[in-house]
Amino acid sequence: QLGIANNPQIAVNGVYVSGNAEVCNYTGATVTLTLDVDLPGSTYLWSGPGINATNNNVKNPVVNVSDMNSGANVYSCTLNSGPPCNANGTATVTIDSRPFVDLVVTDPAPVCFPSTVDLTAAAVTASSTGVFTKTYWKDAACTIPLTPANAVNISGTYYIKGSADATLNLCETIRPVVVVINPLPIATISYPGGPFCPTGTAAVSVSGSSGGTFTSDAGLSINASTGVINLAASTSGNHTVTYNFTSAGCSSTTTTVVNVKNPIQCAATPANTTHAINDINNTYVDT
């Protein structure tokens, strides 16, 4: 009984396992079964899913994982050592077939700061198939966890890992996912020359994002497209002008205050009056 005095063992893809072996059922996957006894003249008889007339009598049969059942698959090999020993020994191994993780990732839509992106949303992996656990990472090697994955606030490429068994990291698929958080556009507005008398118009000066619209209170007559104020049609006092603008899909606002004088104030100092100094009595004289 030399060589089989102890129970023979079966290696799965070259590895002897004490418990169940784990394999992933991806396209073209195979498993090589190997008995740890190799005696001249020995015969082998294998049984189990994927074992057939072409591989049941070889020492190291190759089994297509697609021929396995989902879950546990039991394989046995009976060894006959041949003369002069004519000893028999049987080894068994259980292989758990795990489904292939078909992880398909769809990049989420860009958002505008200060909004965040939820990578755990169902839409991100809606095209995937199979049952698996998802984890989220900052690097392609999946060594730096991404937390919180449901409120990402920085643009960049992140990674989603799908695992058929998250504890053992089995049957993994890793896919990149791109997050885009656009900054808010920036602009400032002003009305040079104010405060204004209630005559003529006042033009706006825009710095930054252009093409926006202008609004104010009912007392200020303002062109929504150009921002030009009709001073004669506006009431006296302070008016807040709001400029609404959009760039790269993100919108923002900025404001400024325009003061329209009371007509009496303007009458006391005519619009085009200049002043000279009377050197004799040190008084100002309108000219």
Disulfide bonds with the S-S distance in Angstrom:
Cys24-Cys171 1.89
Cys112-Cys250 2.09
Cys197-Cys266 2.09
